[in-house]
Amino acid sequence: MDRPPGMMDVAREAGVSHITVSRVINGHPSVRPETRTRVEAAIQKLGYRRNSVARALKSRRSSTIGVVIVGSDLFELPRILLGVETAAKQAGYWVSLASRQGESTTGDLVETLQRLTDQSVEAIAVVADRPVAVEALSRLSIGVPVVVVMSGSVPNPGLSFVEVDQELGARLAVRHLLGLGHRNIAHLTGALRTFDGRARVAGWRAELADAGMEGPLLEGDFSAESGFRLARELCAGDTVLPTAVFAGNDQMAMGVLAAFAERGVKVPQHVSVVGFDDMKGAGYLVPALTTVRQDFAHLGGRAIELLVRMLGGETSEHQKIAPRLVVRRSTDAPRAGS
């Protein structure tokens, strides 16, 4: 044949009607086992593949969920996508992926969403590391359910949101240090253009305020290099070294540990250090890092659960997933003279 085999070709090869072929393809229980075997053999022989585009146009269902990635600094993305794909597969959906790197405009994001809806996706998850991407959705209506992952919320009742509670995570870190007796707790922030960076600052500041305290804040960018640089600044001059450092993430904490080791500052004897994320290998740093664990696979899976419920007619909602503090050897009570 000078064209791909179609359903009618399979029907002729198997000696059945095209309706029977359709029933076999769609798993209809009314087909006799011997007929099903004959049709499946014909499909295998001819190399027939369903035309999913035509099927979607006819049924108005593509069984596909679109995923849009906005931003280039999402180190946790593989685990989020693992959760998304696993949950989508369990719910009977495929995933179609699109991305926007760098400084995306509202028009860029709308174009990407439109491209996915043109492919007949039934719902869309937007994974964003910057509030600007979410703000672009504030007045957008694209006709399919949308859930935003990781980046807070905007006043749009048509959108659902799911995130790890970043502010609570920061509070847990600071609460742990306060409970150990620390009263001078510095925060080395991540990039403040991101939702995560800003929320962790808010949590650090709020927990200290509840205890009637304040602390030094130095702005970084989530990289190990910035953690190293800021920790060296803390050690410079005649300033009093804080007894504890809450780093914006584990990468920054890794840089902090390196800078302190270079300057002869012992952790946790001189300064306790807490990170955020519980990245792979955090327990094997020297010393093993106390940190806040985020379950990114669960986050991705929860996004799909929300979309499936919205497809079933439920209203949008905003869910926050609680992180968990993991205490290791990088934190201890302050020593006398520290």
Sequence and secondary structure as in RCSB ss.txt:
>XXXX:A:sequence
MDRPPGMMDVAREAGVSHITVSRVINGHPSVRPETRTRVEAAIQKLGYRRNSVARALKSRRSSTIGVVIVGSDLF
ELPRILLGVETAAKQAGYWVSLASRQGESTTGDLVETLQRLTDQSVEAIAVVADRPVAVEALSRLSIGVPVVVVM
SGSVPNPGLSFVEVDQELGARLAVRHLLGLGHRNIAHLTGALRTFDGRARVAGWRAELADAGMEGPLLEGDFSAE
SGFRLARELCAGDTVLPTAVFAGNDQMAMGVLAAFAERGVKVPQHVSVVGFDDMKGAGYLVPALTTVRQDFAHLG
GRAIELLVRMLGGETSEHQKIAPRLVVRRSTDAPRAGS
>XXXX:A:secstr
  S   HHHHHHHHTS HHHHHHHHTT TTS HHHHHHHHHHHHHHT    HHHHHHHHS   EEEEEEE S  T
THHHHHHHHHHHHHHTT EEEEEEE SS  HHHHHHHHHHHHHTT SEEEEEESSHHHHHTTTT   SS EEEES
S   S TTEEEEEE HHHHHHHHHHHHHHHT   EEEEE  TTSHHHHHHHHHHHHHHHHTT    EEE  SSHH
HHHHHHHHHHSTT    SEEEESSHHHHHHHHHHHHHTT  TTTT EEE SB  TTGGGSSS  BEEE  HHHHH
HHHHHHHHHHHTT    EEEE  EEE  TT     TT 
